[in-house]
Each structure stands twice: as structure tokens, then as C-alpha cells.
Amino acid sequence: MACDLALFRTYPALEARVPRRPFISAPTPVVPLDLPGFAEGELWIKDDARSCPLHGGNKPRKLEFIIGSALARGSRRLVTTGALGTHHGLATTILGRSVGLATTLVLVPQPITPEVQAAFELDVAWGAEVLRASGVTTAALQVIRALARSQLRGERPHLVWTGGSSALGNLGFVSAAFELAEQIEAGELPEPAEISVALGSGGTTAGLVLGLRLAGLAIPVRGVLVSDIMSPSPGALARSANATLKLMRRIDPMIPDRPLAPSDFMIDRSELGPGYGSATEQSAAALDVAARHGLQLDSTYTAKCFASVLARSEGRPSSRGPLLFWNTHNGLEIAAPSS
């Protein structure tokens, strides 16, 4: 079952005019984490692991709006890109299939791990058309060709930007920020001193920072960089967030005009290591700490973010307020479809 969005309760004109295919079943939980090195109540988690019954994590938040738009314009195929083990690609394939949309994935190489291999095999099992590319340039050419072929078939293809990071996709995390604001107001958690989230294509971070500003919360967001493939700069994040703000204000001029600057974005590069998909010593240790405390993470994104959080706990005065780790990992066991 879909849940109402705090964003739409605040700005009902958006609900009336922004196509949405609901996938998020309820506000995702906020809970304290009791870990060594942290005082009681010093570390909290906003857990998107089971955000959607079909595929958890942060991707369904963006895809609600992206797939809603595709359906509204009569598309029958989604075309998107990512690395070989892309969670975004798998989520797009599964959620697209659930509403009758085919998916084409253009995939670039990344270090092969059992998790990456399993994700690739699931892409195929869920019916994605998979096209391989050697790098970013060849991927762009493959996307153009895939869109052209699909258009000739009369499918009205819908391009989904990598990671769902676009003016429309970012709206999913503007909405998530309003969800968090309601949880803070309801006393479900204290207002965090800082939020940490994995930073890949940048839409999650851009939407979250914009949403917090519109919701009246001055909580800094630390984007922990996990990708060296077209990784976003503070300037690029600001432009992405402002494109979303412009989209929102075009629909509802009553939304405050509060553009963001590059200085509003904090990028933590401490856990990037050798590059996308490559673990660091700290992220491997963080993965182990998380597992011992019942928290399932992935080595590509969330373990690196969690490693950054653990590192900053050393010598940090608890009086500064709690840290919030936003878990964007899919915590569901995804199996091949039965038919």
C-alpha cells in the first residue's frame, strides 16, 4: 500500500500536477544505533532498506516520480545506465516491470564481486535488455541507439538518468526530507547535528539538501563520495538541486525561492579508495561492524558511508547532537521472478 507524502501535504498543488506511481509503502523508520564508541543516543539511522516491497533502498523514492512521468506520457520502455552491478538498474527493471514497462540497461565495467555478478544475473532474469559499453562515451552512444530503436518500435522510450538523478528524480529525496521533518516534529528522533548519506550520481544528496531547506531544517548533509565515474562537484549538486527547485516552483509558485549554492554541499572523499566498487580497509571493517549489529549494508555504497560515520565518532563530543546515518541500501532478498 502506498503512503501519503509529507511533501504533498505541505504543497498540495504538487500532488495535483506531478505524476507519481506510488512505490513507498510507509515512512521508513528512524531508530538509534547502539555501537561501541558512541554515547547512548548519539547515532541514529534513517533506514530505507525496506522502503518498497519490490525493491528497497533509496531508488524507489526517485522512481515513484520517474515512472509516474513515463506512464503519464504513454511510454512503454525505460532506458537507463549504470555500472555492471547497478542497484539503480535492477530497481528500475523490477519496478518498471511491475507496471508493464520494459527496461533497457546500458552497463559499464566495475570490479566483479559476487554481489555485482548476482545483480547482473538478476537484471537478465527480470527481463532487462542489457547492452554492454566499455566506458562513459560508448555508453552514451549505446543509449542514443537504444532510444532510437525503441522509438522506431513505437514504444515512446523514457530516458532515466543514471541513478535516477534528475530534476524530477531528485524530488524523491525532497519528499524524503519532509518525511524526516515530520518524524522530528513528532518526537521520533532528536534533530540531528548532521546527516551522512552515500554520494554516487548525486540526486539523493541534492534532493535531501533542498528538501531540508524547504522544510525549515538547517541540518548539514555530508555526502560520502563512492564513485570516481563522473562524480559530482558541489557546483554540480547545487545546479541539480536548483533545477528541481525550478521545476517545483513552475508547478507551484507559492514554494519559496531558496536556491542553493556550492557552499551548501559537503563532500567527504575519505572513503573513495581506488574508485567505484573497490572496498577500502575502513569500509570492509565497517561492513563487519554493521553485520555484527544486525545491519545489512553493501560494499559499494553504504559501507563506505558508514565507515565515514564511524571514523568521525572518534573524539567527537556527544554534546554536539546526534549523527544520522541514512541507509540507502536495499535490504530485501531479491530473487528471480517465478515466471
C-alpha positions as CSV (number, residue, x, y, z in Angstrom):
1,M,0.0,0.0,0.0
2,A,1.2,3.5,-0.8
3,C,1.6,6.2,1.8
4,D,0.7,9.8,1.6
5,L,3.7,12.1,1.2
6,A,4.6,14.8,3.7
7,L,5.7,16.9,0.8
8,F,2.3,16.8,-0.8
9,R,0.6,17.6,2.5
10,T,2.7,20.8,2.6
11,Y,2.3,21.7,-1.1
12,P,-0.9,20.0,-2.4
13,A,-0.5,21.7,-5.8
14,L,2.4,19.3,-6.4
15,E,0.2,16.3,-5.8
16,A,-2.3,17.5,-8.3
17,R,0.2,18.1,-11.0
18,V,3.2,15.8,-10.6
19,P,2.6,12.3,-11.9
20,R,3.5,9.7,-9.3
21,R,3.3,5.9,-9.3
22,P,3.5,5.1,-5.6
23,F,6.0,2.5,-4.5
24,I,6.9,3.6,-1.0
25,S,4.7,1.7,1.4
26,A,5.2,3.8,4.6
27,P,7.6,6.4,6.1
28,T,10.8,4.5,6.7
29,P,11.9,4.0,10.3
30,V,14.3,6.1,12.4
31,V,16.0,4.2,15.2
32,P,19.0,4.7,17.5
33,L,22.1,2.5,16.9
34,D,23.9,1.3,20.0
35,L,27.5,0.9,18.8
36,P,30.9,0.9,20.6
37,G,32.4,4.4,20.5
38,F,29.1,6.2,20.5
39,A,27.3,7.5,23.6
40,E,23.7,6.4,24.0
41,G,21.5,8.2,21.5
42,E,24.5,9.7,19.6
43,L,24.0,7.7,16.4
44,W,20.7,7.2,14.6
45,I,19.7,5.5,11.4
46,K,17.1,6.5,8.8
47,D,16.6,3.1,7.4
48,D,15.4,2.9,3.8
49,A,16.4,-0.8,3.5
50,R,12.7,-1.9,3.1
51,S,11.3,1.3,1.6
52,C,9.3,-0.7,-1.0
53,P,8.0,-4.3,-1.0
54,L,9.5,-4.9,-4.5
55,H,13.0,-3.4,-4.1
56,G,14.2,-1.5,-1.0
57,G,16.8,1.3,-0.6
58,N,16.7,4.9,-2.0
59,K,15.9,4.0,-5.6
60,P,12.1,3.6,-5.3
61,R,11.8,7.2,-3.9
62,K,13.1,8.6,-7.2
63,L,11.4,6.0,-9.4
64,E,8.0,6.9,-8.0
65,F,8.2,10.2,-9.9
66,I,10.2,9.0,-12.9
67,I,8.0,6.0,-13.6
68,G,4.9,8.1,-12.9
69,S,6.1,10.6,-15.6
70,A,6.8,7.8,-18.0
71,L,3.4,6.3,-17.6
72,A,1.7,9.7,-18.0
73,R,3.3,10.2,-21.4
74,G,2.5,6.7,-22.6
75,S,6.0,5.3,-22.6
76,R,6.4,1.5,-22.8
77,R,10.2,1.3,-22.2
78,L,12.7,2.8,-19.8
79,V,16.3,3.3,-20.9
80,T,19.0,3.9,-18.2
81,T,22.7,3.4,-17.5
82,G,24.9,2.3,-14.7
83,A,27.8,0.0,-13.7
84,L,27.6,-3.7,-14.1
85,G,26.1,-4.3,-10.7
86,T,23.9,-1.2,-10.6
87,H,21.2,-1.3,-7.9
88,H,19.5,1.5,-9.8
89,G,19.3,-0.6,-12.9
90,L,17.8,-3.5,-11.1
91,A,15.3,-1.4,-9.2
92,T,14.3,0.3,-12.5
93,T,13.8,-3.1,-14.2
94,I,11.8,-4.6,-11.3
95,L,9.6,-1.6,-10.6
96,G,9.2,-0.9,-14.3
97,R,8.1,-4.5,-15.0
98,S,5.5,-4.2,-12.1
99,V,3.6,-1.5,-14.1
100,G,4.1,-3.0,-17.6
101,L,7.3,-1.1,-18.7
102,A,10.2,-2.8,-20.4
103,T,13.8,-1.7,-19.5
104,T,17.0,-1.4,-21.4
105,L,20.2,-1.1,-19.3
106,V,23.5,0.2,-20.7
107,L,26.2,-1.1,-18.4
108,V,29.8,-0.1,-17.9
109,P,32.5,-2.2,-16.2
110,Q,33.2,-2.3,-12.5
111,P,35.2,-4.6,-10.2
112,I,33.5,-8.0,-10.2
113,T,32.3,-9.3,-6.9
114,P,29.8,-12.0,-6.1
115,E,27.3,-9.2,-5.3
116,V,27.9,-7.5,-8.7
117,Q,27.6,-10.8,-10.5
118,A,24.3,-11.6,-8.7
119,A,22.9,-8.2,-9.6
120,F,23.8,-8.6,-13.2
121,E,22.2,-12.0,-13.4
122,L,19.0,-10.6,-11.7
123,D,18.8,-7.9,-14.4
124,V,18.6,-10.5,-17.0
125,A,16.2,-12.7,-15.0
126,W,13.8,-9.8,-14.6
127,G,13.8,-9.2,-18.3
128,A,16.1,-6.3,-18.9
129,E,17.6,-5.8,-22.3
130,V,21.3,-5.5,-21.4
131,L,23.8,-3.6,-23.6
132,R,27.4,-3.5,-22.6
133,A,29.7,-0.5,-23.0
134,S,33.4,-0.1,-22.4
135,G,33.1,3.4,-20.8
136,V,31.1,6.6,-20.4
137,T,31.5,7.7,-24.0
138,T,30.5,4.4,-25.6
139,A,27.6,4.1,-23.0
140,A,26.2,7.5,-24.3
141,L,26.3,6.2,-27.8
142,Q,24.6,3.0,-26.8
143,V,21.9,5.0,-25.0
144,I,21.2,7.1,-28.2
145,R,20.9,3.9,-30.3
146,A,18.7,2.2,-27.8
147,L,16.3,5.2,-27.7
148,A,16.2,5.4,-31.5
149,R,15.5,1.7,-31.9
150,S,12.7,1.9,-29.2
151,Q,11.2,5.0,-30.8
152,L,11.1,3.2,-34.2
153,R,9.2,0.3,-32.5
154,G,6.6,2.9,-31.3
155,E,7.5,2.4,-27.6
156,R,7.9,6.1,-26.8
157,P,11.0,5.4,-24.6
158,H,11.7,7.3,-21.5
159,L,15.3,8.2,-20.6
160,V,16.1,7.7,-17.0
161,W,19.3,9.5,-16.0
162,T,22.0,7.4,-14.2
163,G,20.9,6.8,-10.6
164,G,17.6,8.5,-11.2
165,S,19.4,11.8,-10.6
166,S,17.4,14.4,-12.5
167,A,15.3,17.4,-11.7
168,L,12.3,15.1,-11.4
169,G,14.1,12.1,-9.7
170,N,15.6,14.4,-7.1
171,L,12.0,15.2,-6.0
172,G,12.0,11.8,-4.3
173,F,14.5,13.0,-1.7
174,V,13.0,16.4,-1.4
175,S,10.0,14.4,-0.3
176,A,12.2,12.2,2.0
177,A,13.4,15.4,3.8
178,F,9.8,16.4,4.5
179,E,9.2,12.9,5.8
180,L,12.2,13.2,8.2
181,A,11.0,16.7,9.3
182,E,7.6,15.2,10.3
183,Q,9.4,12.4,12.3
184,I,11.5,15.0,14.1
185,E,8.4,17.1,14.9
186,A,6.6,14.1,16.2
187,G,9.5,13.3,18.6
188,E,10.5,10.1,16.9
189,L,14.1,11.3,16.9
190,P,16.0,14.4,18.1
191,E,17.1,16.9,15.3
192,P,20.4,15.5,14.0
193,A,23.5,17.6,14.1
194,E,24.5,16.1,10.8
195,I,23.2,13.6,8.2
196,S,25.5,11.2,6.3
197,V,24.5,9.6,3.0
198,A,26.3,7.8,0.2
199,L,27.1,10.1,-2.7
200,G,27.1,8.5,-6.2
201,S,25.3,10.2,-9.0
202,G,24.2,12.9,-6.6
203,G,20.4,13.0,-6.8
204,T,19.9,11.7,-3.3
205,T,22.2,14.4,-1.8
206,A,20.9,17.2,-4.0
207,G,17.2,16.4,-3.2
208,L,17.9,15.9,0.5
209,V,19.7,19.2,1.0
210,L,17.0,21.1,-1.0
211,G,14.2,19.4,0.9
212,L,15.7,20.2,4.3
213,R,16.0,23.8,3.4
214,L,12.4,24.0,2.2
215,A,11.3,22.1,5.4
216,G,13.0,24.8,7.5
217,L,15.7,22.5,8.8
218,A,19.4,23.7,8.9
219,I,20.9,20.2,9.2
220,P,24.2,19.8,7.3
221,V,24.4,16.8,4.9
222,R,27.7,15.0,4.4
223,G,27.8,13.3,1.1
224,V,30.3,10.4,1.3
225,L,31.7,10.0,-2.2
226,V,31.7,6.4,-3.5
227,S,32.2,6.9,-7.3
228,D,35.0,8.3,-9.4
229,I,32.9,8.0,-12.6
230,M,31.6,11.4,-13.4
231,S,31.5,12.2,-9.7
232,P,29.5,15.4,-8.9
233,S,31.2,18.5,-7.6
234,P,29.5,20.9,-5.1
235,G,28.7,23.1,-8.0
236,A,27.0,20.3,-9.9
237,L,25.0,19.3,-6.8
238,A,23.8,22.9,-6.5
239,R,22.8,23.1,-10.1
240,S,20.9,19.8,-9.8
241,A,19.1,20.9,-6.7
242,N,18.2,24.3,-8.2
243,A,16.8,22.5,-11.3
244,T,14.5,20.6,-9.0
245,L,13.5,23.8,-7.2
246,K,12.8,25.5,-10.5
247,L,10.6,22.5,-11.5
248,M,8.7,22.7,-8.2
249,R,8.2,26.5,-8.4
250,R,7.0,26.2,-12.0
251,I,4.2,24.0,-10.7
252,D,3.5,25.9,-7.5
253,P,4.8,29.5,-7.3
254,M,4.0,29.5,-3.6
255,I,7.0,27.3,-2.9
256,P,9.8,29.6,-1.5
257,D,12.5,30.6,-3.9
258,R,15.5,29.4,-1.9
259,P,18.3,28.5,-4.3
260,L,21.3,26.6,-3.1
261,A,25.0,27.4,-3.6
262,P,28.0,25.1,-3.9
263,S,28.9,26.0,-0.3
264,D,25.7,24.3,0.8
265,F,27.1,20.9,-0.2
266,M,29.7,19.0,1.8
267,I,31.6,16.1,0.0
268,D,33.6,13.6,2.0
269,R,36.2,11.9,-0.2
270,S,37.8,9.9,2.6
271,E,36.3,6.5,1.7
272,L,36.5,6.6,-2.2
273,G,39.7,4.5,-2.1
274,P,40.8,3.0,-5.5
275,G,37.4,4.0,-7.1
276,Y,33.9,2.9,-7.7
277,G,33.1,-0.6,-6.4
278,S,36.5,-1.0,-4.7
279,A,36.4,-1.5,-1.0
280,T,38.7,0.3,1.4
281,E,40.1,-1.2,4.6
282,Q,37.8,1.1,6.6
283,S,34.7,0.2,4.6
284,A,35.4,-3.5,5.0
285,A,35.7,-3.1,8.7
286,A,32.5,-1.0,8.8
287,L,30.7,-3.8,6.9
288,D,31.8,-6.2,9.6
289,V,30.7,-3.9,12.4
290,A,27.3,-3.4,10.8
291,A,26.8,-7.1,10.3
292,R,27.6,-7.9,13.9
293,H,24.9,-5.4,15.0
294,G,22.2,-6.7,12.6
295,L,22.6,-4.0,9.9
296,Q,23.0,-5.2,6.3
297,L,25.0,-2.9,4.1
298,D,26.6,-3.1,0.7
299,S,30.3,-2.7,-0.1
300,T,29.9,-0.2,-3.0
301,Y,27.8,2.5,-1.3
302,T,26.6,2.2,2.3
303,A,29.6,0.5,3.9
304,K,31.8,3.5,2.7
305,C,29.3,5.9,4.2
306,F,29.1,4.0,7.4
307,A,32.9,3.9,7.6
308,S,33.0,7.7,7.4
309,V,30.4,7.9,10.3
310,L,32.5,5.5,12.4
311,A,35.7,7.5,11.8
312,R,34.1,10.7,12.9
313,S,32.9,9.3,16.1
314,E,36.4,9.2,17.5
315,G,36.9,12.1,19.9
316,R,33.6,13.7,18.9
317,P,31.8,15.4,21.8
318,S,28.3,13.9,22.3
319,S,27.0,17.3,23.3
320,R,27.1,18.4,19.7
321,G,24.0,16.4,19.0
322,P,23.3,13.0,17.3
323,L,24.6,11.9,13.9
324,L,22.1,10.4,11.4
325,F,23.2,7.7,9.0
326,W,20.8,7.5,6.1
327,N,20.9,3.8,4.9
328,T,20.2,3.8,1.2
329,H,20.9,0.0,0.7
330,N,18.2,-2.4,-0.5
331,G,17.7,-4.8,2.4
332,L,15.3,-7.2,0.6
333,E,16.4,-10.6,-0.7
334,I,15.7,-10.2,-4.5
335,A,15.1,-13.5,-6.3
336,A,14.5,-14.2,-10.0
337,P,10.8,-14.0,-10.9
338,S,8.8,-17.2,-10.9
339,S,7.7,-16.6,-14.5
